[in-house]
Amino acid sequence: MSDQPETRPYPGAMNPPGARPTPATSATVRELNLRTVWRVIEQHAPISRAEISRATGISKPTVSAVLEDLLQIGLVVETADASRGFTYGAVFFKPRPEAAYAVAFDVGARHLRAALVGLDGAEVVRRDAEVDGLDADSMIGAAVVLARELAAAAEIAPEAVKHAVVGVPGVVDRHDGSVWEAANVPGMQGWAAREKFSAALQIPVTVENDINLAAHGEYARGSGGTADSFLFLSIGTGVGAGLVLGGNLVRGFKGAAGELDSAFEPEYVDTPHGPEPDVPTAIDPCAVAILQYAAAKLPGEQDLTMERVFELARADDTAALDVVDEEARRITNYVAVASAVVDVELVVLGGGIGLNGDLLLTPVAERLAMRLPYPPRLETSALGSGAVLAGAAALGASLTVEQLIRDYFRG
């Protein structure tokens, strides 16, 4: 076998949430064998029949039958392995990423990012569109245009695209794919995202919370790959978290796991109408909240942004360093609460604020060491703004493979 690193599948892609176990039949055993052999080929290609048999414990005749199925589906292709020298006529197998494609979308308030990916999750073509001011339904039309452009640029037939994965801000209902708690995009509250995207694109669509996808992107291709249990904390215009435990993405009962903002009680201020929540509060580390604190510390700065605050802090401006220290305190509050409950090995900071690890990692780590007996390691995102799209690509590839297998056995 080769020494290539293991490819991490999307957590739960082969076993959707809520799926009930069914009695084993010869057909289901055949499918299970096929999935097992496929994963081994995906992770260790090029690989021979004998090596597959040894790695899986499946008999050689059964492996040969499974390989015929995989060749029929188009998921694998025969290949040579010149690196091994004389191989006594052995035939090797490797994945065929171009067998089918998926399209990944990252829906934001200002940008719609899209990528066409093969079955290995690697980007074939990437396109972005400016969507500032568009409402949720208008995003659908923009996505359809991008999907057509991607297929044309890759010179593939539109029907070769089998699945789409859409990352959206907000809580995604695990049953009907509708979106809730989404304030960034007009018209997204209660939006039937899965139904509308699927009707417009005319392919199956999976909708997922963008931070959950970013967490998987880090797990599959970024900083999260060093741990099976980690928290991805995105800090920008808002705060969101994605939690991976034991290699599985935790969505929660209603799909709202990681909505940390709702866990903190706001501070209250007196108004003519009585006490009302002070928003932003002195707890929230998001840009809106911390900029209120920064404005008081840096009164001479006009049109202050967090980018400017970090720039001044790197120039050793005392007031800006104080703002960064306050931000570290707020981030620590969020990380400490999550870590005390689930005891993760690693916390990955992302988002426009979280990526400033040179200024934030050390003070957050020092505070966590004082508050927790077993503080997690801290790293910044390796994927940056591309984490959501990377996660959508990985999920799209896994679901497309599953779709091809399902269609083969049921078609």
C-alpha positions as CSV (number, residue, x, y, z in Angstrom):
1,M,0.0,0.0,0.0
2,S,1.1,3.6,-0.5
3,D,1.9,6.0,2.4
4,Q,-0.6,8.6,1.3
5,P,-2.4,10.3,4.2
6,E,-5.9,9.0,5.1
7,T,-8.8,10.8,3.4
8,R,-11.4,11.7,6.0
9,P,-15.0,11.2,4.8
10,Y,-17.7,13.6,5.8
11,P,-19.0,12.5,9.3
12,G,-22.3,10.7,8.9
13,A,-22.3,10.9,5.1
14,M,-22.8,7.1,4.7
15,N,-25.3,6.9,7.6
16,P,-27.6,9.9,7.6
17,P,-29.0,11.1,10.9
18,G,-32.2,9.4,11.9
19,A,-31.7,6.4,9.6
20,R,-33.0,3.2,11.2
21,P,-31.1,-0.1,11.0
22,T,-32.5,-2.6,8.6
23,P,-32.0,-6.4,8.6
24,A,-29.0,-7.6,6.6
25,T,-29.7,-9.3,3.3
26,S,-27.4,-10.5,0.5
27,A,-27.9,-7.2,-1.2
28,T,-27.1,-5.1,1.8
29,V,-24.0,-7.2,2.5
30,R,-22.9,-6.6,-1.0
31,E,-23.3,-2.9,-0.6
32,L,-21.4,-2.9,2.7
33,N,-18.5,-4.8,1.0
34,L,-18.5,-2.3,-1.8
35,R,-18.3,0.6,0.5
36,T,-15.6,-1.0,2.6
37,V,-13.5,-1.8,-0.5
38,W,-14.1,1.7,-1.9
39,R,-12.8,3.4,1.3
40,V,-9.6,1.3,1.2
41,I,-9.0,2.1,-2.5
42,E,-9.7,5.8,-1.8
43,Q,-7.2,5.9,1.1
44,H,-4.4,3.6,-0.2
45,A,-4.4,3.7,-4.0
46,P,-2.9,2.3,-6.0
47,I,-3.7,-1.0,-4.4
48,S,-4.0,-4.6,-5.7
49,R,-6.7,-7.2,-5.1
50,A,-4.6,-9.1,-2.7
51,E,-3.8,-6.0,-0.7
52,I,-7.5,-5.1,-0.6
53,S,-8.3,-8.5,0.7
54,R,-5.7,-8.3,3.4
55,A,-6.7,-4.8,4.5
56,T,-10.5,-5.6,4.7
57,G,-10.6,-9.3,5.6
58,I,-12.8,-9.9,2.6
59,S,-12.1,-13.0,0.6
60,K,-10.3,-12.5,-2.8
61,P,-13.2,-13.9,-4.8
62,T,-15.6,-11.4,-3.1
63,V,-13.1,-8.6,-3.6
64,S,-13.0,-9.4,-7.3
65,A,-16.8,-9.3,-7.5
66,V,-16.8,-6.0,-5.7
67,L,-14.2,-4.5,-8.0
68,E,-16.3,-5.5,-11.0
69,D,-19.2,-3.5,-9.4
70,L,-16.9,-0.5,-8.8
71,L,-15.7,-0.7,-12.4
72,Q,-19.3,-0.8,-13.6
73,I,-20.2,2.2,-11.5
74,G,-17.1,4.0,-12.8
75,L,-15.7,4.8,-9.3
76,V,-12.4,3.0,-9.9
77,V,-10.1,2.3,-12.8
78,E,-7.3,-0.2,-13.3
79,T,-3.8,1.3,-13.1
80,A,-0.1,0.4,-12.8
81,D,2.3,1.2,-10.0
82,A,5.7,1.8,-11.5
83,S,7.1,2.7,-8.0
84,R,7.0,-1.0,-6.9
85,G,9.2,-2.4,-9.6
86,F,8.4,-6.0,-10.7
87,T,4.8,-6.8,-9.6
88,Y,4.3,-10.2,-11.1
89,G,1.5,-9.1,-13.3
90,A,-0.6,-7.7,-10.4
91,V,-3.4,-5.3,-11.4
92,F,-3.8,-2.2,-9.2
93,F,-6.8,0.1,-8.7
94,K,-7.3,3.7,-8.0
95,P,-10.3,6.1,-7.7
96,R,-11.7,7.8,-10.7
97,P,-12.5,11.4,-9.5
98,E,-14.0,12.4,-12.9
99,A,-16.7,9.7,-12.7
100,A,-19.1,12.4,-11.5
101,Y,-19.1,15.8,-10.0
102,A,-20.7,17.9,-7.2
103,V,-21.1,21.6,-6.8
104,A,-20.4,23.4,-3.5
105,F,-21.8,26.7,-2.5
106,D,-21.0,29.1,0.3
107,V,-23.8,31.6,0.7
108,G,-22.9,34.9,2.4
109,A,-24.4,38.3,2.7
110,R,-21.9,39.8,0.3
111,H,-20.4,36.9,-1.6
112,L,-21.6,33.7,-3.2
113,R,-18.7,31.3,-3.6
114,A,-19.0,28.2,-5.7
115,A,-16.8,25.3,-6.7
116,L,-17.1,22.3,-9.0
117,V,-15.4,19.3,-7.4
118,G,-14.7,15.7,-8.4
119,L,-15.2,12.6,-6.3
120,D,-12.0,13.3,-4.4
121,G,-13.3,16.7,-3.2
122,A,-10.7,18.6,-5.0
123,E,-11.7,21.8,-6.8
124,V,-11.9,21.6,-10.5
125,V,-13.2,25.1,-11.2
126,R,-14.0,28.0,-8.8
127,R,-16.3,31.0,-9.3
128,D,-17.5,33.8,-7.0
129,A,-20.2,36.3,-7.4
130,E,-21.0,39.6,-5.6
131,V,-24.4,39.3,-4.1
132,D,-24.5,42.3,-1.7
133,G,-28.1,43.4,-1.2
134,L,-29.7,40.3,-2.8
135,D,-32.4,38.5,-0.8
136,A,-32.5,34.8,-0.2
137,D,-34.6,33.9,-3.3
138,S,-32.4,36.0,-5.6
139,M,-29.4,33.9,-4.4
140,I,-31.1,30.9,-6.1
141,G,-30.8,32.6,-9.5
142,A,-27.2,33.6,-8.9
143,A,-26.3,30.0,-7.9
144,V,-27.9,28.6,-11.0
145,V,-25.8,30.9,-13.2
146,L,-22.6,29.9,-11.3
147,A,-23.4,26.2,-11.6
148,R,-23.7,26.6,-15.4
149,E,-20.5,28.6,-15.6
150,L,-18.7,26.0,-13.6
151,A,-19.8,23.1,-15.9
152,A,-19.0,25.1,-19.0
153,A,-15.5,26.1,-17.7
154,A,-14.8,22.4,-16.8
155,E,-16.1,21.3,-20.2
156,I,-18.4,18.7,-18.7
157,A,-22.1,18.0,-19.5
158,P,-24.4,19.5,-16.9
159,E,-25.9,16.0,-16.1
160,A,-22.4,15.0,-14.8
161,V,-23.1,17.1,-11.8
162,K,-25.0,14.8,-9.4
163,H,-25.3,16.7,-6.1
164,A,-25.0,20.2,-4.6
165,V,-24.1,21.2,-1.1
166,V,-25.1,24.7,0.1
167,G,-23.6,26.3,3.2
168,V,-25.8,28.9,4.7
169,P,-25.6,31.2,7.8
170,G,-28.2,30.1,10.4
171,V,-29.7,26.9,11.9
172,V,-30.7,24.3,9.3
173,D,-33.6,22.1,10.2
174,R,-32.4,18.6,9.9
175,H,-35.8,17.3,8.6
176,D,-36.9,19.7,5.9
177,G,-33.8,21.8,5.1
178,S,-35.3,25.1,6.1
179,V,-33.2,27.9,7.6
180,W,-33.7,29.7,10.9
181,E,-31.9,32.2,13.0
182,A,-30.4,33.7,9.9
183,A,-30.3,37.5,10.0
184,N,-27.4,38.2,7.5
185,V,-29.4,37.6,4.3
186,P,-32.8,39.2,3.8
187,G,-35.6,36.7,3.5
188,M,-33.7,33.7,4.8
189,Q,-35.6,33.3,8.1
190,G,-37.8,30.3,7.6
191,W,-36.5,29.9,4.0
192,A,-37.1,26.5,2.4
193,A,-33.5,26.4,1.2
194,R,-33.2,22.7,0.3
195,E,-36.5,22.6,-1.6
196,K,-35.8,25.8,-3.6
197,F,-32.2,25.0,-4.5
198,S,-33.1,21.5,-5.6
199,A,-35.9,22.7,-7.8
200,A,-33.7,25.3,-9.5
201,L,-30.6,23.2,-9.9
202,Q,-32.6,20.0,-10.7
203,I,-30.3,17.8,-8.7
204,P,-30.4,16.6,-5.1
205,V,-29.3,19.3,-2.7
206,T,-27.9,19.1,0.9
207,V,-28.1,22.3,3.0
208,E,-25.8,22.7,6.0
209,N,-24.9,25.4,8.5
210,D,-21.8,27.2,7.1
211,I,-19.8,26.9,10.4
212,N,-20.5,23.2,10.5
213,L,-19.1,22.9,7.0
214,A,-16.1,25.0,8.0
215,A,-15.5,22.6,10.9
216,H,-15.5,19.7,8.5
217,G,-13.3,21.6,6.0
218,E,-10.7,22.0,8.8
219,Y,-11.2,18.3,9.7
220,A,-10.8,17.1,6.2
221,R,-8.1,19.4,4.9
222,G,-7.0,21.9,7.6
223,S,-6.0,22.4,11.2
224,G,-8.6,20.0,12.5
225,G,-6.9,17.1,10.9
226,T,-4.6,16.8,13.8
227,A,-7.4,15.9,16.3
228,D,-10.5,13.7,16.3
229,S,-12.2,16.0,18.8
230,F,-12.1,19.8,18.2
231,L,-14.1,23.0,18.3
232,F,-14.0,25.3,15.3
233,L,-14.9,28.8,16.6
234,S,-15.6,31.4,13.9
235,I,-15.4,35.0,15.1
236,G,-16.2,37.8,12.7
237,T,-19.4,39.8,12.2
238,G,-21.0,37.1,14.3
239,V,-19.9,34.1,16.4
240,G,-20.5,30.5,15.4
241,A,-19.0,27.1,16.4
242,G,-18.8,23.7,14.8
243,L,-18.1,20.7,17.0
244,V,-16.4,17.5,15.9
245,L,-16.3,14.7,18.5
246,G,-14.6,11.4,17.8
247,G,-14.5,12.3,14.1
248,N,-18.3,13.0,14.0
249,L,-19.9,16.4,13.4
250,V,-22.3,17.2,16.2
251,R,-25.4,18.9,14.9
252,G,-27.6,18.5,17.9
253,F,-31.2,17.5,18.2
254,K,-32.6,20.4,16.2
255,G,-29.5,21.3,14.2
256,A,-28.6,24.1,16.6
257,A,-25.4,22.8,18.2
258,G,-22.7,25.4,18.3
259,E,-25.0,28.4,18.5
260,L,-23.0,29.8,21.4
261,D,-24.4,33.3,21.3
262,S,-27.7,32.1,22.7
263,A,-26.0,30.6,25.7
264,F,-25.0,33.9,27.3
265,E,-27.5,36.1,29.1
266,P,-27.2,39.7,27.8
267,E,-26.4,42.6,30.1
268,Y,-29.3,45.0,30.7
269,V,-29.4,48.8,30.7
270,D,-32.1,51.2,32.0
271,T,-34.2,52.9,29.4
272,P,-37.4,55.0,29.5
273,H,-39.2,51.8,28.8
274,G,-37.5,49.8,31.6
275,P,-34.5,47.5,31.5
276,E,-33.7,46.2,28.0
277,P,-30.9,44.0,26.7
278,D,-27.7,45.8,25.9
279,V,-26.7,44.7,22.5
280,P,-23.8,44.4,21.8
281,T,-22.9,43.2,25.3
282,A,-19.6,43.1,27.2
283,I,-19.5,39.4,26.6
284,D,-19.8,38.9,22.8
285,P,-16.4,38.7,21.0
286,C,-17.9,39.5,17.5
287,A,-16.8,42.5,15.5
288,V,-19.9,44.5,16.2
289,A,-19.5,44.1,20.0
290,I,-15.8,44.6,20.3
291,L,-15.8,47.6,18.1
292,Q,-18.0,49.4,20.6
293,Y,-15.3,48.8,23.2
294,A,-12.6,49.8,20.7
295,A,-14.3,53.1,19.8
296,A,-14.0,54.2,23.5
297,K,-10.4,53.2,23.7
298,L,-9.4,54.8,20.3
299,P,-11.5,58.0,20.1
300,G,-9.2,59.5,17.5
301,E,-9.8,56.8,14.9
302,Q,-12.5,57.5,12.4
303,D,-14.4,54.7,10.7
304,L,-12.7,52.2,13.0
305,T,-12.5,48.6,11.9
306,M,-11.1,45.5,13.6
307,E,-8.5,45.3,10.8
308,R,-7.3,48.8,11.9
309,V,-7.3,47.7,15.5
310,F,-5.1,44.7,14.8
311,E,-2.8,46.9,12.6
312,L,-2.3,49.3,15.5
313,A,-1.7,46.5,17.9
314,R,1.0,45.1,15.8
315,A,2.6,48.6,15.9
316,D,2.5,48.4,19.7
317,D,-0.2,50.9,20.2
318,T,-1.1,50.6,23.9
319,A,-4.9,51.3,23.5
320,A,-5.1,48.8,20.6
321,L,-3.3,46.2,22.6
322,D,-5.8,46.7,25.4
323,V,-8.6,46.1,22.9
324,V,-6.9,42.9,21.7
325,D,-6.6,41.8,25.3
326,E,-10.3,42.4,25.9
327,E,-11.1,40.4,22.8
328,A,-8.9,37.5,24.1
329,R,-10.9,37.6,27.4
330,R,-14.2,37.4,25.5
331,I,-13.0,34.5,23.3
332,T,-11.7,32.7,26.4
333,N,-15.2,32.9,27.9
334,Y,-16.7,31.1,24.8
335,V,-13.9,28.5,24.6
336,A,-13.9,27.8,28.3
337,V,-17.6,27.0,28.4
338,A,-17.5,24.7,25.5
339,S,-14.3,23.0,26.6
340,A,-15.5,22.4,30.1
341,V,-18.5,20.5,28.7
342,V,-16.9,18.4,26.0
343,D,-13.2,18.5,26.8
344,V,-12.0,18.9,23.2
345,E,-8.4,18.3,22.3
346,L,-8.1,21.3,20.0
347,V,-9.8,24.6,19.4
348,V,-9.4,26.2,15.9
349,L,-10.0,29.9,15.6
350,G,-11.4,31.2,12.3
351,G,-13.3,34.2,11.0
352,G,-12.1,37.7,10.3
353,I,-11.1,38.2,13.9
354,G,-10.1,34.7,14.9
355,L,-7.5,34.4,12.1
356,N,-5.3,37.0,13.9
357,G,-3.6,34.2,15.8
358,D,-0.3,36.1,16.2
359,L,-2.1,38.4,18.6
360,L,-4.8,36.2,20.1
361,L,-3.5,32.7,20.6
362,T,-1.1,33.4,23.5
363,P,-3.4,35.5,25.7
364,V,-6.3,33.1,25.1
365,A,-4.1,30.1,25.9
366,E,-2.9,31.8,29.1
367,R,-6.4,32.5,30.3
368,L,-7.6,29.0,29.5
369,A,-4.7,27.6,31.5
370,M,-5.9,29.5,34.5
371,R,-9.5,28.5,34.2
372,L,-9.3,24.8,33.1
373,P,-7.4,21.9,34.5
374,Y,-7.0,20.4,31.0
375,P,-7.1,23.3,28.5
376,P,-7.2,22.5,24.8
377,R,-4.6,23.2,22.2
378,L,-5.2,26.4,20.1
379,E,-4.6,26.9,16.4
380,T,-5.8,29.3,13.8
381,S,-7.7,28.0,10.7
382,A,-5.5,26.7,7.9
383,L,-8.2,27.4,5.3
384,G,-9.3,30.9,6.2
385,S,-12.2,32.1,4.2
386,G,-12.1,29.0,2.2
387,A,-13.1,26.7,5.1
388,V,-16.8,26.6,4.3
389,L,-16.3,25.8,0.7
390,A,-13.8,23.1,1.5
391,G,-16.3,21.5,3.8
392,A,-19.0,21.7,1.3
393,A,-16.7,20.2,-1.3
394,A,-15.8,17.3,0.9
395,L,-19.4,16.6,1.8
396,G,-20.5,16.9,-1.9
397,A,-17.9,14.4,-2.9
398,S,-19.0,11.9,-0.2
399,L,-22.7,12.3,-1.0
400,T,-22.1,11.9,-4.7
401,V,-20.3,8.7,-4.2
402,E,-23.1,7.4,-2.0
403,Q,-25.6,8.5,-4.6
404,L,-23.8,6.6,-7.4
405,I,-23.7,3.5,-5.2
406,R,-27.3,3.8,-4.2
407,D,-28.4,4.3,-7.8
408,Y,-26.4,1.3,-9.0
409,F,-28.0,-1.1,-6.5
410,R,-31.5,0.3,-6.8
411,G,-31.6,1.4,-10.4
